[in-house]
Every structure is written in structure tokens, then in C-alpha cells.
Amino acid sequence: RYGETHVIVSGDPASPPLVMTHPMGVGGFVWSTIIAALSEHRRAYALDTIGDVGKSVLANPDRYPKKGRDYSAWLDDVFTGLDLTAADMVAGSMGGWIAMNHAIYAPDRLRRLVLLGPMGLAPWRATLGVLGPFMSQRLRPTEAKLDAIITRSLGESERVNREFRPWMRIMGYTK
């Protein structure tokens, strides 16, 4: 419906499926540090979101998913293409928003859902509270602001910080 979706696949085909949708602007490779461990017990599918960075290719650059229902339709196509009736999902940030919409519009396709900092949950004022620091960092970048954004996003878990802080520093680097 929207083009070709690139998928990184790992694990035994007989294992339960786990679909992963990434944060905006990083691609499915963001799961590279954990996909081997997940693949020991799962058939892992790390998607490159259509219309975002990565190897997925839009059929028509003027036609891409814009709303939650559109992204759910895209995921439905991906599930069908992978011959998945239903799957568990792990999703981060915008990928979490996409997965939440899939849970709303195609609940029979999801078994369980793990959301890592999903966007789109808060009302407008709270969203400004989240986006304000990002805008400030872009307009007048400092190391202190970047560290504050990363800490707020990741929390205090040592393992989460060890795995994701380097990626977030790369995404937030502005020099």
C-alpha cells in the first residue's frame, strides 16, 4: 500500500513472533544491541518504518502514512507480508505511537505490547513540556540540556542508559 518495508529478521521461525518499531529518525538498526538476546526465544522482526530513515522505500513520496489509522494499515500489510496472524510488539517513541494505534485499530493482531517512551499520549500542554526542551536544544544546544533530555527520556535504569544513551547522544548531537 505504501511501498516496500525493510525488515531485519532473526531467530527460529518456529519461535513466537516479536515485531519491533523504532523511534523516529534511527531505523530498525537501533535494536542491534538487543536483537540477539531476544532472538534466543523469539522470531524477531525489526522494521524500518515506511517514510522514515532506513531501507524501507516509499512507492510514492507524496503518499505516506500521516495518521494513526494509516500506520496501523501499514503494519497490517507488514504482518500479512510476514505471514503473522498476531505478534507481540516492542516499540519506542514514535514507534510506540505507531504500535499504540495498531492496538486501537487492529487489536486482534497484537498479543502484548511493550512501549518505550511512546509519543502522543499527553495532552497539548504536556506535549509542549516534552517538546520544549527538544526545541531549546536545537536552537541553543548545550551538553547540559542534551544530558537532561536523555535522562528524562531514559530514566535511571543503569542497563537502559548503558544500551540507549549512546544512541540518544548521537541523535541529539548538534555540533
Buried (B, 14 or more C-beta within 10 A) or exposed (E): EBBEBBBBEBBEEEBBBBBBBBBBEBBBBBBEEBBEEBBEEBBBBBBBBBBBBBEBBBEEEEEBBEEBBBBBBBBBBBBEEBEBEBBBBBBBBBBBBBBBBBBEBBEEBBEEBEBBBBBEEEEEEEEEEBEEBBEBBEEEBEEEBBBBBBEEBBEEEEEBBEBBBEBBEEBBEEE
